[in-house]
Amino acid sequence: MKKTLYLIILAAICVSCGRSQGQLSMKIQKDRVSWTNGTVQFTTHRKYEGLRYNAPAFEAYFKGEDGKTTHMPIDQYALGYGGSCPMGDIGFYRPSTLAKAEILSQTDEKLVLHLSYDPWTIYGETVILDKQITIFHDSPVLSVIDYYTGTFRMLNIAAGMTTSGNGTIRDTYKGYTIQYPMGITSLIVMPDADEMLVDETFKTVLLRKAVTNDEPVRYYVGLSDKGMDYLLEEVAKFL
């Protein structure tokens, strides 16, 4: 009887630990918004003026099996891990304020978020960005769909990932991976990208797509300590 009770308690603890490790959550604060599945976490600021990086950057964190949390490298100009914005010949045209953050839907398997930015102006044309982000219970890869609307006819949209931190950059199909000395690999993939480039000035890899009004921009971002091949296997599930 005691042995049976012990096994039941042990099983309950294991289930509890498993759920905790894959817990999906979104935290909305006055100055920032973050979302996590217990292994990967992304954070973005509501306003960018006065910050060291003046872009809608997503800061990224990775929590290993040893419980150690690593804050992934950031830099002054890049889009972090999964940020995007219109791109011109001489740089980015960035929004300045995250106006709204909300949960669209949540199950045990995935959490779907919505981020909406205040309208801004590019060469006299109004631009509005709405992001739909899906983070999964059991995957280090998140899915992003950006919708750019406004008075423009066409925009070049660049989704980026920082190259800071002395990482090794490798091309993948329609994307890049960066392997860092601390043993963590990051990935960004845009299946229908028009162009891939490494920008040394802005210290970022970029995936560019020309879009018309309200045309979706789809891409995937991930972090793992299991290596490049594992991340590519994970993103392949979405393609």
Backbone torsions as a table, in degrees:
resi	resn	phi	psi	omega
1	MET	NA	-46.0	179.3
2	LYS	-63.4	-38.7	179.7
3	LYS	-65.4	-41.1	179.2
4	THR	-63.9	-43.6	179.2
5	LEU	-62.7	-39.7	179.4
6	TYR	-62.3	-43.1	-179.2
7	LEU	-65.5	-37.8	178.7
8	ILE	-64.4	-44.5	179.7
9	ILE	-64.2	-41.9	179.6
10	LEU	-62.7	-42.1	178.3
11	ALA	-63.2	-41.0	179.5
12	ALA	-63.4	-40.0	177.9
13	ILE	-63.3	-42.9	-179.6
14	CYS	-62.5	-43.2	178.3
15	VAL	-62.3	-44.0	-179.8
16	SER	-61.0	-43.4	179.8
17	CYS	-63.6	-41.2	-179.9
18	GLY	-62.9	-41.2	-179.4
19	ARG	-68.3	-39.2	-179.6
20	SER	-63.5	-41.5	-178.6
21	GLN	-64.3	-33.2	-177.6
22	GLY	-106.2	23.7	-175.7
23	GLN	-67.3	129.2	179.0
24	LEU	-95.7	129.4	179.8
25	SER	-155.5	156.9	174.5
26	MET	-131.3	132.6	-179.0
27	LYS	-118.8	122.2	-179.2
28	ILE	-109.5	118.6	178.7
29	GLN	-119.2	174.9	-177.2
30	LYS	-62.8	-39.5	-174.0
31	ASP	-109.2	-8.0	-177.5
32	ARG	-157.3	164.7	177.7
33	VAL	-132.0	138.3	179.1
34	SER	-138.1	155.5	178.0
35	TRP	-145.7	148.3	-173.2
36	THR	-154.6	157.9	167.9
37	ASN	-118.2	17.7	178.2
38	GLY	94.3	-20.4	178.8
39	THR	-111.6	-46.5	175.4
40	VAL	-114.7	143.2	178.3
41	GLN	-137.2	138.4	178.1
42	PHE	-123.5	141.4	-179.8
43	THR	-133.1	139.0	174.6
44	THR	-134.3	147.3	178.9
45	HIS	-84.9	153.5	177.8
46	ARG	-77.3	-32.8	177.4
47	LYS	-132.2	151.1	-173.4
48	TYR	-116.1	-11.2	179.1
49	GLU	-61.5	132.7	177.3
50	GLY	85.2	-6.9	177.8
51	LEU	-81.5	161.7	179.8
52	ARG	-65.2	-30.7	174.4
53	TYR	-117.2	122.4	-173.8
54	ASN	-101.9	55.9	179.9
55	ALA	-141.5	165.0	177.2
56	PRO	-75.5	58.7	-174.2
57	ALA	-75.2	143.7	170.0
58	PHE	-99.8	113.9	171.1
59	GLU	-75.8	146.7	-176.7
60	ALA	-126.2	145.3	177.5
61	TYR	-131.2	145.8	177.6
62	PHE	-128.9	132.2	178.9
63	LYS	-111.3	115.5	-178.8
64	GLY	-80.7	175.3	-180.0
65	GLU	-65.2	-20.8	178.0
66	ASP	-81.4	-0.5	178.9
67	GLY	87.1	-5.0	-179.1
68	LYS	-77.6	131.6	178.0
69	THR	-101.8	127.7	179.6
70	THR	-108.7	123.9	174.0
71	HIS	-83.9	114.0	-176.0
72	MET	-68.6	152.7	-175.9
73	PRO	-59.4	147.2	172.4
74	ILE	-130.5	168.3	176.1
75	ASP	-145.8	-176.6	-169.0
76	GLN	-73.8	-34.3	-168.3
77	TYR	-117.6	-15.4	-170.3
78	ALA	-74.3	175.0	-179.2
79	LEU	-94.8	13.4	177.1
80	GLY	70.9	-131.3	-178.9
81	TYR	-121.6	86.5	176.0
82	GLY	105.9	3.8	173.4
83	GLY	-75.0	160.8	176.0
84	SER	-148.0	159.4	173.1
85	CYS	-169.0	163.9	176.5
86	PRO	-60.3	146.7	-175.3
87	MET	-127.6	134.2	176.4
88	GLY	-114.3	-167.7	-178.5
89	ASP	-69.0	-25.3	-174.0
90	ILE	-118.8	13.8	178.2
91	GLY	144.2	-158.8	-174.1
92	PHE	-101.8	153.1	173.2
93	TYR	-114.5	95.4	-165.9
94	ARG	-93.7	142.6	166.3
95	PRO	-69.6	161.4	-176.4
96	SER	-112.2	-23.7	-172.3
97	THR	-137.5	128.7	170.6
98	LEU	-82.6	111.3	-171.7
99	ALA	-85.9	-32.8	-171.7
100	LYS	-149.1	140.2	174.9
101	ALA	-138.8	131.7	-177.2
102	GLU	-155.1	160.9	173.8
103	ILE	-92.8	123.0	177.1
104	LEU	-82.2	-40.6	178.1
105	SER	-160.6	154.9	179.8
106	GLN	-149.7	130.3	172.4
107	THR	-130.4	-177.1	176.2
108	ASP	-67.1	-21.5	-174.3
109	GLU	-95.0	-31.9	-176.4
110	LYS	-155.7	157.4	179.1
111	LEU	-125.4	124.4	-179.0
112	VAL	-108.9	123.1	-175.9
113	LEU	-113.1	158.6	175.5
114	HIS	-131.3	124.2	173.9
115	LEU	-117.4	131.5	-178.8
116	SER	-126.3	131.6	-177.3
117	TYR	-105.9	147.3	176.9
118	ASP	-60.2	147.3	177.7
119	PRO	-59.0	144.5	171.5
120	TRP	-137.0	171.5	-171.3
121	THR	-116.1	133.2	175.3
122	ILE	-126.3	112.2	-178.4
123	TYR	49.9	43.6	176.3
124	GLY	82.8	-2.2	179.8
125	GLU	-104.2	139.4	179.6
126	THR	-82.1	136.9	179.2
127	VAL	-130.5	135.2	177.2
128	ILE	-128.5	135.4	179.4
129	LEU	-116.0	128.2	170.6
130	ASP	-122.0	127.8	-179.3
131	LYS	-112.6	134.9	171.4
132	GLN	-113.2	118.4	-175.3
133	ILE	-118.5	130.8	177.6
134	THR	-118.3	123.2	176.6
135	ILE	-116.3	137.9	-169.0
136	PHE	-108.0	150.4	-178.6
137	HIS	-59.3	-41.5	-168.4
138	ASP	-119.8	22.6	-177.9
139	SER	-137.6	141.5	175.5
140	PRO	-83.2	0.9	-178.3
141	VAL	-103.4	128.4	174.5
142	LEU	-108.0	154.4	-178.9
143	SER	-104.5	134.6	179.9
144	VAL	-125.7	133.9	171.7
145	ILE	-126.6	118.5	178.6
146	ASP	-102.9	136.1	175.1
147	TYR	-119.4	116.6	175.8
148	TYR	-104.0	121.3	178.9
149	THR	-126.7	166.3	179.2
150	GLY	150.8	-151.1	-176.4
151	THR	-98.9	-0.7	-178.2
152	PHE	-75.6	160.7	174.6
153	ARG	-95.1	-37.7	-179.9
154	MET	-154.7	144.0	177.1
155	LEU	-133.8	147.2	167.9
156	ASN	-91.1	116.4	-178.5
157	ILE	-105.6	131.6	177.8
158	ALA	-116.6	124.9	169.8
159	ALA	-100.2	138.9	-171.5
160	GLY	-133.9	169.1	175.5
161	MET	-148.3	130.8	-174.5
162	THR	-66.6	146.9	176.2
163	THR	-104.5	6.2	178.5
164	SER	-65.5	156.9	176.2
165	GLY	99.4	15.6	175.7
166	ASN	58.6	37.6	177.9
167	GLY	-82.8	158.8	176.7
168	THR	-94.8	118.5	-176.9
169	ILE	-88.4	133.1	175.9
170	ARG	-133.3	139.2	174.9
171	ASP	-74.3	143.5	167.2
172	THR	-126.1	-176.8	176.1
173	TYR	-68.3	113.7	-179.9
174	LYS	57.4	37.7	177.9
175	GLY	-179.4	-168.9	-178.1
176	TYR	-139.5	153.5	163.9
177	THR	-121.8	151.6	175.2
178	ILE	-128.9	121.3	179.2
179	GLN	-101.1	119.3	-174.6
180	TYR	-96.0	153.7	-179.9
181	PRO	-58.8	-27.4	-178.7
182	MET	-77.1	2.9	174.6
183	GLY	93.8	9.8	179.3
184	ILE	-108.6	140.1	178.4
185	THR	-114.2	136.6	174.2
186	SER	-112.7	156.1	-176.1
187	LEU	-143.0	142.9	167.9
188	ILE	-139.8	133.6	-178.3
189	VAL	-137.5	132.3	173.0
190	MET	-125.1	104.2	-171.5
191	PRO	-56.1	-33.8	-177.3
192	ASP	-114.7	35.4	178.2
193	ALA	-64.1	141.4	175.2
194	ASP	-83.1	-27.3	-175.6
195	GLU	-154.5	144.9	172.9
196	MET	-119.3	135.9	178.3
197	LEU	-154.0	153.5	174.4
198	VAL	-106.5	118.8	-177.5
199	ASP	-104.2	106.2	-178.4
200	GLU	-70.3	-31.4	-178.9
201	THR	-63.8	-46.6	-177.9
202	PHE	-93.8	3.8	178.8
203	LYS	50.0	56.9	-178.5
204	THR	-153.8	153.7	165.1
205	VAL	-95.7	141.5	-174.5
206	LEU	-127.1	141.4	171.5
207	LEU	-119.6	116.9	-172.2
208	ARG	-108.2	140.7	175.7
209	LYS	-141.6	130.7	175.1
210	ALA	-84.6	126.8	-175.6
211	VAL	-129.2	151.2	170.5
212	THR	-92.3	176.9	-176.4
213	ASN	-58.0	124.3	176.0
214	ASP	69.3	15.4	174.4
215	GLU	-79.9	128.3	-175.4
216	PRO	-70.1	143.2	172.4
217	VAL	-112.3	113.7	-174.9
218	ARG	-109.2	133.6	175.1
219	TYR	-157.1	171.3	-173.8
220	TYR	-133.8	141.2	-178.0
221	VAL	-132.4	139.3	-179.8
222	GLY	-151.7	160.8	176.1
223	LEU	-137.1	141.9	177.5
224	SER	-160.8	153.1	171.2
225	ASP	-100.9	11.7	-180.0
226	LYS	-99.0	3.3	173.4
227	GLY	98.4	170.6	-175.5
228	MET	-64.0	-43.7	-176.1
229	ASP	-61.2	-39.5	179.2
230	TYR	-63.1	-45.0	179.1
231	LEU	-62.6	-39.9	179.1
232	LEU	-65.9	-36.4	175.1
233	GLU	-63.9	-40.3	-179.4
234	GLU	-66.7	-45.0	-178.1
235	VAL	-70.4	-26.8	179.2
236	ALA	-63.2	-23.1	178.5
237	LYS	-65.5	-22.7	-177.7
238	PHE	-95.3	-13.2	-171.6
239	LEU	-96.1	NA	NA
